[in-house]
Amino acid sequence: MTINLGVVGPEDSVGTLTKVVEEYPSFKAIPIIYENVEQAPSKIKQTTQQVDQWLFTGQAPYSLCTEMGIVSKDQSWFVPLEGSSLLGTFLEAFYHTDQKKLDVSLDTISPQYTDWLINEFSLAHLTIHLFDYPDYVEEEKLIAFHKQAFQSGKTALALTCLRGVYQALIKLGIPCYRVQPAEPVTRNILARIQDRMNSLYYKKAQIGVVGALIPFSQTEQKEMVYSYKRKHQELVIRKRLLEYAESLQGSFIEIGNGYFEIFTTRGEIEAQSWPYEVIDDVKTSTNLTIYLGIGYGRTALAASKHVQSALDFSKQAREQMIVLVDEENNVSEAKRNEEPFQYRQVFLGDHSTNVAVGPAIIARIYAKVAQQKQSYFSSQDVAIWLEGTERHARRILFELEKGNVIRQVGEEQSGRRGRPRRVYCFKDSL
């Protein structure tokens, strides 16, 4: 597997990183060079070659491009300029000065790291005036910071992580050193990229199963034996699912009683959008409702088992959705034109026999509490989360409290009149 690695940065830093990358046969370096940081997004957009992962020479271009959505954080990296990169620059600065006490200005590096560095190496004679920023800052602001620190007499020299700032300070006659990526740090990042790509490769190669269910009643199944209309409907459904299976490069299996499975890989499923067009086409052509569920697993048996769970979630939903259950039993509910709602199934253990509420409902409430970062919840909250009535929500909470899944922690006033609402939280054992 060859990893196409886009190396983004100024010419000298890209050249340094590319030499290291070329030592690894699994990587192919694609240099993307800019004159100043602001050019990075447009340079990436102009790239015509396929890029699997992006490696930036520093924090500034990485933050700028990820914040603008030019590249995703899942496939982007930058070489941190801490560790041996910064320490080597300090050694160079000390070597070229005769001062016993040194005051410097420094940008980009975090104060936590500089404090650790001074304490760890007993650098009490070093004073650092820091310009720390978490993401991206215009070069002009960094230049002004270093210039003011030097001209006011606070510092004797400047250390910067950006080439544009370094060049500007040198032109101003300010002693300046540039912090650049160190080879050991670069190699560490390349190893992490390799691990990420291997993980993604095996993840995409996982078995993926799409289950499709037409919920025929027993009467309708008997009618199918004699009804030409039902047979035609079944042929239309089978044809549409075959087309979908072909797009997934999968194998199509008819189980019977209105149930079908498509075996493919996780990568093929995730390369396409949620298959609502299949549901719509079946509805338009046959006026029948079809439920779709997706399951991932390390084995075919595990994936098929997760498909059944996904279909159970789909059938219980108040409105139509496609549900996915992965190999870790994480559930993703995809409604039309909405971001998928993700949560992990809740296993109640010994409590399960005492609770007259389905595990899917409990899992949704549990996930909503975590998503909303709420410690407590009421029947009104549950009604909103489950898109039902508050009366139904109170019944659910009653059953959960009776089953020792939740406990009451107080009350809140629901309005000027009326009884206060009870407020609950999940037991710690969940």
Secondary structure, DSSP 8 states (H G I E B T S, - for coil): --EEEEEEE-HHHHHHHHHHHTT-TTEEEEEEE-SSGGGHHHHHHT--S--SEEEESSHHHHHHHHHTTSS-GGGEEE----THHHHHHHHHHHHT---SSEEEEEESS-HHHHHHHHHHTT-TTEEEEEE--SS---HHHHHHHHHHHHHTTS-SEEEES-HHHHHHHHHTT--EEE----HHHHHHHHHHHHHHHHHHHHHHTSEEEEEEE----HHHHHHHHH-HHHHHHHHHHHHHHHHHHHHTT-EEEEEETTEEEEEEEHHHHHTS---HHHHHHHHHHH----EEEEEEESSHHHHHHHHHHHHHHHHH-SS--EEEE-TT-EEEEE-TTS--EEEE----GGGGGG--S-HHHHHHHHHHHHHTT-S-B-HHHHHHHHTS-HHHHHHHHHHHHHTTSEEEEEEE--SSSS--EEEEEE-TT-
